[in-house]
């Protein structure tokens, strides 16, 4: 619905997460039941993962969000500390 790209498998997702961490971005997870192009606000899953240092930390939170909200779209964000904005945003789960 919101993307023409196929869903990432676990290995591809791990590589994307590693890239976020290598770029010193702060990972965060958001979800929404029905995405709307005019609605820019999704619900944040917990707080941003300020202390995440390894892929497993982020991947476990993505999996926990998907288990708690299997009927929702889930987005992984990367916040840039310097520019104080979202640098990366990708959908990692689709219902």
N, C-alpha and C positions, 0 to 999 in steps of 0.2 A: 504494500500500500504506500509506504513512504519512501521506498528505495527500490531501485531496479537491480541492485547487487544481491548476490546470494548471501545467505546468512554465513557468518564466520564459523569455522569449526574450532575446536579447542586449541589446536596448535596455532592457527591464524590469530585467534583472540590473544593468546599468550604473547605472540610477537608484537601485537599492537600495544598491549599493556607494557611490555618491556620498553618499547619506544617511548611511551609516556614517561616512564620512570627514568630512562636515560636522558631525556630532555629536561628533567627536573620539574615536570608538571605535576600538579596535585590531582590525583584521580578522584572523581566523584561519580555517583550513580543516580540516575533519575528514571522515573517510570511514569507511564500514563496508559489508561485503558484504551482511549480512542484519540489518536493524534489528530490535531486540526492545524492546518497551515497558518491560521490566524492566531492560534494560541501558542505563545512562546514559553509558557510556564508549565513545567512538568513537576511532579512531586519528587522531592529529594529523598533518596534512601539513606537514612542515617545522616551523619555528618560527612563532609569530604574526608578522604583517607589521608590525612596529613602525615601519618607515621608509616605509610606503606613504603616498603623498601624492596620487596620481592613480588614477583608476579602472583604467587600463590595467595598473598594477602588480598589482592584486588579480585582475583578470579573467584575466591571463596565468597566474597561479598556479592559479586555478580550472580553466582549460583544461588546464594541465599535469597536474593531479591527475586530471582526467577521462580524459586520454589514457593515463596510467599505470595507472588503475584503472577501465576502462570498465564493469566489472560491479558497481560499488559505488555506493551512495548517497553524495552529497557534500553537506556542510552548511557554510554560511558563518556564522561567528559574529562578533559585535561585543562586545568586552570593554570595560567601563567602567573607566577608570583610577581614578576617584574612589571609586566604590562597590566596586571590586575584585571584580566579578562579571560574568557574561555578561548583557548587556543585550538582545541580539538574536540570534536563531538561526533560519535558514531553509534548507530543502533547495533546492539550486540544480542538482542533477543526479540523475536517477534512471535506473537501467539499463533 
